[in-house]
Every structure is written in C-alpha cells, then in structure tokens.
Amino acid sequence: MEVTLAKSAGFCFGVKRAVEMVYQEVEKGKQVYTLGPIIHNEQVVEDLEEKGVKVLSSIDQLSEGEDCTVVVRSHGVSKAEYEALQKKGVQIVNATCPFVGKIHHIADEKSEQGNEVVIIGNANHPEVEGIKGWCRHGATVIGTEEEAEKYEAKPGAKVCVVAQTTFNYKKFKDIVDIFSKKSYDINVMNTICNATEERQTEAATIAAQSDAMIVIGGKHSSNTQKLYEICKNECPNTHFIQTLDDLDLKQFQSFRSVGITAGASTPNTIIKEVQSYVRNE
C-alpha cells in the first residue's frame, strides 16, 4: 500500500507557539490557567491538565489578584474579555495567534471608522466570537452563500469583509463573489492564513489521487472539520479520526493508496503513529 503524508499536516505556527508558551509557564512553578482549551485537541489539553494546568470556562472563576498566570488561547478573546482579565490583576500571557490578532486590529480600526464589519466564518467558533468582540458596533457573521445573498448593508454604508483564519478558502471565494455583485463600497480582506490555504490545497490534491484518505484532528477542531469536507469531496472513502485508537484498518484492506493529513491542532506524535501503523500493518 502506498501511503502519502501531507507535508503541511499538523501544528501550524500559531498553535505551536501557543502550546509552547503554556509549557514554558508550567516550568515556572506558578498555577497556570488557560482561558478555554488552549487548542482544540483533547490529548494536548489532557497532558497539560496532568501538569497542573486548569481550563477556565469563565473569567469569573478567577479570584481578584490571584497569584497565577492566565494564558489567552490561540483563538483570541474579545476586547471586553481581555479588559476584564486585566481588571482581575493576574499575570496574563497572550498566546493569541498573531494572524488572529491582526484581524482584531482590522475589526477595531474599521469599525471605529464607521464601516459595517462582515466576518466570513462559523458564528459559534471562539475565534469568530473574539473577532466580533473587537467590532465597536457589532458585526455580521456569514458562513454560507445563502446568508451572503440575504445580507443587506445600510444605505451608503462602507463594508469591510474579513475571514476566520481557518475558513474554507473555496467557500470564502464563493461568498466574496456574491458580495462583489452587490453595489456596496466594499473592502474585502482575505485574512485566511497562508498555512490554512496551503493545507487545504494539499489535502484536496492528495485526496484526489488516493483510494482512501485519513484526516486526523480533534472533533471540535473547525479547521480539521473543513479538511474532512474538502477531502470527502475529492475522495468518498475519507475517514475522520482523533487518534490511532479510532482507526479500523479493515476498512483500508482493498485500497492501494492512502493519503493522510491532519488539522492545525494535531501533535506530530499522533500523526507519525498513524502513518507508521498504516504503513506497517
């Protein structure tokens, strides 16, 4: 069996940076919290919990002036949440992905200038919720072509369009095409990170050339779910797994070629384990 592993599989720059920052804080000996799971990968979160890192679901769980370190996760938070964290008087380590932080700056600046901000992404994703929280007058989140068709800006308004960094690039272009046909004063900013575009393009290419495809990642990982959709579109025999334990090789016995890719929050150890198992078994 021929096994092809995507070169872009696994941790992206922002995720790798965030995880390393948490482990560095653990070494300092102080109580470490993360505001939400640091990344969407259960194995990494569990390993950090074993080292004493606790996940906060709310800033209200912190005591005023508590002697601890709070790490803001790679997805970022709203401006209001960050200011609330500062008021608690705790040490803050901001692990927001720099590419996400760039969108926060754009949202803040453009909304201050009176632009209507449109975020192309998944409304319930923490990254999108954070971006929305930097828009001074709120924002509209659009995730489908149907929602784009229904969108109407206020008469004479300027519109600024940004995207969730991990959004499906093809869907982004399709939605932008709809906006371009509307007679708005519109500024479209493609804020999908280059690593996401590269990962999605490579995954589609490998899937199209393979009899079966394995996509590895956390079940709550938005970018992994999008990889699965892209691969499934090119290769019907696409399987979504979190770890080697989820893999049933009996499903692959009749295939001559298998492709493997992984989401941005998937540790290299898990990827290598799956790759080795498929090749050797």
N, C-alpha and C positions, 0 to 999 in steps of 0.2 A: 504494500500500500504506500502510495506517495503522500507525504504529509507536508503541507505548506503552512508555515507560521508567518503571520503578518509582521513586518518589521516595526510597524507602529503600535503593536499590541502592548497594553499595559500602561503604567503610570505616565501621565503627562507631566509637564513641568510644574504646573500649579499644584497638582495633587502631591507629587513627590516633595515639593517644597513644604507644603502644609504638614505632611506626615513627619518629615524630618524635624520640623520646628517643635512638634509636640514631644517627640522622643528627646530632643535636646532639653526641653523644660523639665521632663521627668528626671533627668540626670541631676538637676539642681536640688532635688530633695523636697521642694515645696509641694503642697497639694495643687494638682493640676486639674482644671475642668476644661471641657470643650463645650461651646455653645451650640448644641446639636451635634450629631455624629460628625467627626472631623471629615470623613469621606463616606460615600455610600458603599462600604464594603464591611460586612459583618466580621470577617476574620481579623482585619486590622483593628476594628473597634474592640473586639474581644481581647486581643493581645494587649492593647493599651489599658483596658479595664483590669487585666491581670497585674499590670504595673502600677495600678492605683489611680489611673485617670478616670474621672467620672464625667458622664454626659449630662449636661443641663438641658432641660426642655424649656426652661423659662429663667429669665434674669432674676425674677422674684425669689428663686431658690437660694440666691446668694445673700449672705448677711452683710450689712453695711461695714465696710472697712476690713472684711475678712482677709486674713493673711494667706492669700492664694494667687494662683495665676490662671487667668481665663483666656483660652485660645479661641479666637474667632475663626470659624472653619473656612475652608477654601471657597465655599459658595458665597461668602459675604453676608452682611446683615443690612438692615435699613439704617438710615441716619438716626432715627429715633431710638432704635435699639442700641446703637453704638454709644449715643449720648447717655442713655440710661445706664449702660455698663460703666461709663466714666464716672457717673454720679455715685456708684457703689464704692468707689475708692479702692478698687482692686487693681492688681497688675494686669495689664492687657497685652496680649501678643496677637497682633493682627496677621492671620495667615490667609486672608482673602487673596485669591488668585489675582495677580496684577492685571490680567486681561479683564477680569470681572470689575476690579477697581477702576479701570479705565471707563467702563460703561457707567459706573456710579458718577464719575466726573461729568460725563456727557449728559446724563439724565439731569443732574443738578444744574448744570450750566444752561442747557437748552430750555428747561422748564422755567428757569429764572428769567430767560429772555422772552417768555410768553409762548413758547412752542407747545403744541399738543404732542405728548410723547406716546409712541406706539411701541410696545415690546413684542416682538415675534418670538413666541416660546410657549412653554407649558405653564399655565396660570398657577398651579399648585407647587411648582418646583421652588425650593428655597432660594435658588439664585435669582429667579424672576421676582419672587416676593421681596428680596433685598433690593433689586434694581428699582422696583416700583416705589419702594420707600425712600428713594433719593429724588423722586419727582415731586416738585413742590406743589403741584396742583393735581396729583394723581396721574394715572396712566391707563391706557387701554392695552390689554394683553390679547394677542391674536395668535391662535395656534393652527387654524385651518383656513383653507381657501374660502369656505362658506362664511366664516367670520369676517374675512377681509372684504368680501363682497358687500356685507351688511354695514361695514364701518362708514360713518359719515362724520367728517370734521365740522367744526363750527364755521359759519361763513367767514371767509377772509383769514382763517387761522393758518399759521405755519405748522407743518407737521414734521416731526423728527422720528425716524424709524430706526430702532436698534434691534439686536437679536440676542437671545440667550446664547452663550458661548458654545453650547453643545447641541444646538438645534440642527435638525436635518437640513443640510445645505441645499438639496434639491427643492425641498418644501419651502425653504426661505426664498429661493429664486421665484418659485411659482406664486407665492404670496406677494412678493415685490412687484411682479408683473401686473398683478391686479391693481395694486396701488398706483403704478405708473400710468394707468388708464384713467385715473381719477384726476380731475382738474384742480389739484391742490398745489400749494407752494410746499414742496416736499423735499426733505433731505434724508436720503437712505444711507445708513452707516452699517456696513457689514461687519458686525462685531463677533461673528462666529470665529473662534480662534483657529489658526492655521493647522494646529495639531488635530483638531476635530475634522476639518475638511480632508486632511491627508488620511486620517484613519478611516473615514467613511469611504473615500475613493478607493483606497487599497482593499478594503473589505469587500466592496462590490466587485472589484476585478478578480480577486481570489475566489469569491463565491461563484462567479460566472464560469470559472474554469474548473470547479470541483464537483465531484459527485455528491459530497456532503460537506456541511460546514458546522463548526463548533464555535459558539460565541460565549466567552467566559466573562462573568461580571456579577455584581450584586443585584439582587432582584429589585432593589429600589433605585438603581442607577439609571438615570434618564439617558445618558449617552450610550449605555450598553443596550438599553431597550431600542434605541434608534439604530444601532448597529445590527441588532437582530432583525428589525424590519427591513433594512437595506439588503442584508444577506438573504433573507427569506424571499425577497422579491426576485433575486437572481438565482437562488438555489432552494427549491422546495424542501429538501432534506437538511434544513438548518435547525440546530439544537442549541437552546439557551441553558447553560449550566453555571452554577456558582463555584463549585469545586469538583475535584475528581470523583467524589462520592456520588455526584449526580449523573455521572456518565455511564451509560449502558452500551458497551462495545458491540453487543449482539446486533444493535441497530446499524452498525457500520460494516458488518462482515462481507456484504456483497459489493462494497464500493472500492474502486481502485485509487481514488484520490480524495483526500480530506483536507479542508482548509481550516485554520484556526486563527481567530482574532480575539481581542479582549478589550474591555472598556477601560477608560482612563483611571479607574479606581481599583484595578486588579493588580495585586502584587505579582512580581516576576516569578516568585517561588511557585505559585499556583499554576501559572502559565506553563512553566517548564515541566512541572509534574504531569500535567495533562498531555503535553506534547510527547514526553518520554513514554508515557503509558500507551498512547495510541500507536506510536512507532514500534514499540517492543512487544505489544500484546496482539 
